Amino acid sequence: MTERQAPVALSDLDRNIINALQGGFPLTDTPYADVAATLGISEAALLDRLKEMLATRVLTRFGPMFQVERMGGRFVLAAMAVPESRFEAVNAQVNALPEVAHNYRRDHAFNMWFVLATETPGGIDAAIARIEAETELPVYPFPKLKEYFVEMKLKA
């Protein structure tokens, strides 16, 4: 894992793009052109800004959020206490699994936190068993008890 990125100053346009793309994404034949029109820019300019924000890691992901449980799957937040001397190797092992949605390093006894998402409820237990077998370290799952929706809107 890399060190934390220094904060980036966002332009008003980038803030407006981030706000416009949260919720209510148009389900049309030309969604990016439609969003761009509301922002007063071209579709190409919108796509260029998105690519740049992803490349510079202002955004780490851009895509839909699915309710995996409604589709028969399951997801959990999981943590591991990884010895510092093994952190990079374990990180590579964990990230190689298709069930791992994202992985974060934390300054804590549990220094690796990641989200597991599977197509079936039993897939979580199988993924955890695989990680534990491959890394020889315990995985601590934290299943969702209650769901909250947090929307981030940036002041322009």
N, C-alpha and C positions, 0 to 999 in steps of 0.2 A: 504494500500500500504506500502511497505517496504521502508526503507531509501535507498539512492543511494548507489550502489555498488562501492567499491574502484576500481580504475583501475587495470587491470590484465595484467601482462607481458605475451605476446604471444611468444611461441616458433616459430622458423622458420617453422617447420612442420605445426603448426596450422595456421600460416599466409598463407602458400602455400595451405593448404586445403581450407581455406576461399576463396582465390582467384580462385582456380580451380572449386569451386562449384557455382560461380557467372556467370550465362550466359553460354550457350553452354552445359548444362547438357546433357550427352549422352542419347538418346532415344533408348536404347538397352535392351536386356533381362538381362544384368548384368551391369547396370550403375555404381554402386559403385565399382565393381571390375575393370571396365574400368578406372575410375578416379584414383583409388588406383594404378593401373599399371603406370599411367603417373607420379605419385608422388614417385614411387619406394617403395611402402609399400603394405602390404596385405589388402584385403578387410576388414578383421576383425579389423585390426589396424585403418583403416579409420573410420569404424563404431564406434569403441571404442572412438576415439578422438571426433567425432561428439557428441556422448552421453555425454562425459565429458564436452565439451564446452556448451552444453545445460543445463546440471545439474548445472554447476557453473555460468550460465547466461552470459558467454562470448557471446554466441548466445542466443537470446530470442525466435527465431523462425527459423525453417528450413523447407522450402517447396516452392511450386510454387507460383508465382505472377500471378493472372489472371486479364485480362482486363474485369472487371465485366460489363462494359457498352456494350461491344461486345456481351455479353451473355444475354442482356436485363435488366440487373440490374443497380444499382447505388450505389455510396458511397460518403460520405462526411466526412470531418473533423468537429468535433463538440467540443464545449467548454461549461463549466459550472462554475459559481462562487459558490462554495460550502462552507458554514460556517465550520470552522475548527472543531467545536464540532460535526458535522455530517459527516465529510469527510469519515471515514471508513464505515459507514452504507450506504451512498450514493454510494460509490465505489462498495460495494458488490451488491447493487441493479442494478447498471449500468452493471457491469461485468456479472451478471446473464443472461443478454439478449443475445440470439444467434446472434443478429445483430452486437454486439460490437466486433470488430476485435482486437483492442488493446487500452489500456487506460494508460495515463501517468499523473503523478502529476507534476505541474509546480509551481514555485515561482512567482506568478502573481495574479492579481485580478481574472482572470479566471484560477483557480488552477487545474481544471480537464479537460484534453483533450483526446478525443477518436475518433476512426474511426468507422463509421456505414457503413455496407455493406448489401444491400438487393437484393433479386432476381428480384424485380420490382422497377421502379422509385417511385411509390407511397408508397413502403414499408418504405422509409426514413421518410416521414411525419408521418406514423403510429408509427414507432419506437420512433421518437421524442415525439409524443403525449403521448405514453406509459411512457417514462422516466419522462416527466414533470408531469404526473398524479401520478406516483408512488413516486416521490421525492418531489413534490410540489416546484420545482425549474425550472427556464427557461433553455432551451437548445438553444445555439446559433450555428446554422449550417454554415459552410463555404464550399460551394460547389466548386469543382475544376473549375477554369476558363481556365487554360492551363496546359497541362501535361509536366513534365520534367522527364527525365531518369537520375538518379544519380547512378553511379556505384562506389563502394568503393573497391579499390585494395590496399592491404597492402604490403609495401616493406618488402621483406624477409631479 
